[in-house]
């Protein structure tokens, strides 16, 4: 299964916003620059995250983005579903019913075993990602940032690009 590049961009943006101090926000252009990605493409994903009520958008020249929920309340699956939608990755088209010499419909009352296997795998995948919060991801980064380089980079970025909001 291949997920879109938007998933990576959205997850990294959300984990970065999770580290913002209370009341702070980041402009989309800064998020795009920090990750070296297209602002236009990232904006599309930030809008999807906003529609899913994961991020809050404050419009205007002093506006930007910040999390709408606490990082412990946002799962990796929440972000994926906001970007990719709720449809399963595998969509059975029932091709076993196509082709020459079709069989009677009575042979196709039960779901295809391939579809059933794929849906079981999808459930397991989603259950696992539902259990991992954005806060978990940030804590894992903190535990592996032995020399503080990741934290220093983030702090320098926040100092340069972070905006404060009145709300």
DAKACOR-V923171 format. One record per residue. N is the residue number from 1. RES is the residue in one small letter. PHI is phi as a letter, one per 20 degrees, with the letter a starting at -180 (* if undefined). OMEGA is omega in whole degrees, 0 to 359 (NA if undefined). D_CENTER is the distance of its C-alpha to the mean C-alpha in Angstrom with 1 decimal. Layout:
<<N | RES | PHI | OMEGA | D_CENTER> <N | RES | PHI | OMEGA | D_CENTER>>
This chain:
<<1 | x | * | 179 | 15.7> <2 | x | d | 176 | 13.8> <3 | x | e | 182 | 10.2> <4 | x | f | 176 | 10.1> <5 | x | f | 180 | 10.0> <6 | x | f | 178 | 7.5> <7 | x | f | 180 | 4.8> <8 | x | f | 181 | 6.8> <9 | x | f | 180 | 7.6> <10 | x | f | 180 | 4.7> <11 | x | f | 179 | 4.5> <12 | x | f | 179 | 8.2> <13 | x | f | 180 | 8.7> <14 | x | f | 179 | 7.6> <15 | x | f | 177 | 9.7> <16 | x | f | 178 | 12.3> <17 | x | f | 179 | 12.6> <18 | x | f | 181 | 13.0> <19 | x | e | 180 | 16.1> <20 | x | f | 173 | 17.7> <21 | x | f | 180 | 21.0> <22 | x | g | 178 | 21.6> <23 | x | n | 182 | 22.1> <24 | x | e | 177 | 20.7> <25 | x | b | 181 | 18.2> <26 | x | c | 174 | 17.3> <27 | x | f | 180 | 18.0> <28 | x | g | 181 | 15.7> <29 | x | f | 179 | 18.3> <30 | x | f | 177 | 18.2> <31 | x | f | 179 | 14.5> <32 | x | f | 179 | 15.1> <33 | x | f | 182 | 18.3> <34 | x | g | 182 | 17.0> <35 | x | e | 179 | 14.7> <36 | x | m | 181 | 17.3> <37 | x | c | 179 | 15.4> <38 | x | f | 177 | 16.5> <39 | x | f | 181 | 16.4> <40 | x | f | 180 | 16.8> <41 | x | f | 180 | 13.8> <42 | x | f | 179 | 11.6> <43 | x | g | 177 | 13.2> <44 | x | g | 182 | 12.3> <45 | x | f | 176 | 8.5> <46 | x | f | 177 | 9.6> <47 | x | f | 177 | 11.9> <48 | x | f | 178 | 9.5> <49 | x | f | 177 | 7.7> <50 | x | f | 178 | 11.5> <51 | x | f | 180 | 12.6> <52 | x | e | 179 | 10.5> <53 | x | m | 175 | 12.2> <54 | x | e | 175 | 9.4> <55 | x | d | 177 | 11.0> <56 | x | d | 180 | 14.6> <57 | x | d | 173 | 16.3> <58 | x | d | 185 | 19.8> <59 | x | f | 175 | 21.7> <60 | x | o | 183 | 24.6> <61 | x | f | 177 | 25.7> <62 | x | d | 184 | 24.9> <63 | x | e | 180 | 21.6> <64 | x | r | 185 | 18.0> <65 | x | c | 173 | 14.8> <66 | x | b | 180 | 14.3> <67 | x | f | 177 | 12.5> <68 | x | e | 181 | 14.1> <69 | x | c | 174 | 14.0> <70 | x | f | 181 | 15.0> <71 | x | g | 178 | 12.5> <72 | x | f | 182 | 14.3> <73 | x | e | 181 | 13.4> <74 | x | d | 179 | 9.5> <75 | x | e | 174 | 8.5> <76 | x | g | 179 | 6.0> <77 | x | f | 178 | 6.9> <78 | x | g | 181 | 6.5> <79 | x | f | 180 | 2.9> <80 | x | f | 180 | 4.0> <81 | x | f | 177 | 7.0> <82 | x | f | 183 | 6.5> <83 | x | e | 186 | 6.1> <84 | x | e | 185 | 8.4> <85 | x | n | 187 | 10.4> <86 | x | e | 183 | 12.3> <87 | x | f | 175 | 14.7> <88 | x | f | 180 | 15.4> <89 | x | f | 180 | 15.0> <90 | x | d | 178 | 18.8> <91 | x | c | 182 | 20.9> <92 | x | f | 179 | 24.6> <93 | x | d | 180 | 27.0> <94 | x | l | 180 | 30.0> <95 | x | f | 178 | 31.6> <96 | x | f | 179 | 34.0> <97 | x | e | 181 | 35.9> <98 | x | e | 172 | 36.5> <99 | x | n | 182 | 39.2> <100 | x | f | 177 | 42.9> <101 | x | l | 182 | 44.8> <102 | x | f | 178 | 42.2> <103 | x | e | 177 | 42.6> <104 | x | f | 182 | 43.2> <105 | x | g | 181 | 40.2> <106 | x | g | 180 | 41.4> <107 | x | e | 185 | 39.8> <108 | x | c | 179 | 36.3> <109 | x | f | 179 | 36.2> <110 | x | e | 177 | 33.9> <111 | x | f | 176 | 30.4> <112 | x | g | 181 | 30.3> <113 | x | f | 176 | 29.9> <114 | x | f | 178 | 27.4> <115 | x | f | 180 | 25.2> <116 | x | f | 179 | 25.8> <117 | x | f | 181 | 24.9> <118 | x | f | 178 | 21.6> <119 | x | f | 175 | 20.7> <120 | x | f | 179 | 21.7> <121 | x | f | 178 | 19.5> <122 | x | f | 178 | 16.5> <123 | x | f | 180 | 17.4> <124 | x | f | 179 | 17.7> <125 | x | f | 181 | 14.4> <126 | x | f | 178 | 12.6> <127 | x | f | 179 | 15.0> <128 | x | f | 182 | 14.3> <129 | x | f | 177 | 10.5> <130 | x | f | 183 | 11.5> <131 | x | e | 182 | 13.8> <132 | x | d | 180 | 11.8> <133 | x | e | 175 | 11.0> <134 | x | f | 177 | 9.7> <135 | x | f | 177 | 13.5> <136 | x | g | 180 | 14.2> <137 | x | f | 181 | 12.2> <138 | x | f | 178 | 14.2> <139 | x | f | 177 | 17.3> <140 | x | f | 177 | 17.2> <141 | x | f | 180 | 17.1> <142 | x | g | 181 | 20.0> <143 | x | f | 182 | 21.9> <144 | x | d | 180 | 21.8> <145 | x | e | 188 | 22.7> <146 | x | f | 181 | 26.3> <147 | x | d | 177 | 27.8> <148 | x | m | 183 | 25.6> <149 | x | f | 180 | 24.6> <150 | x | f | 179 | 20.9> <151 | x | f | 180 | 21.8> <152 | x | f | 179 | 24.4> <153 | x | f | 179 | 22.2> <154 | x | f | 180 | 19.8> <155 | x | f | 179 | 22.8> <156 | x | f | 179 | 24.5> <157 | x | f | 180 | 21.5> <158 | x | f | 181 | 21.3> <159 | x | g | 182 | 25.1> <160 | x | e | 191 | 25.1> <161 | x | d | 185 | 22.3> <162 | x | f | 177 | 21.6> <163 | x | c | 175 | 23.1> <164 | x | d | 178 | 24.4> <165 | x | d | 179 | 24.4> <166 | x | e | 182 | 27.1> <167 | x | d | NA | 25.0>>
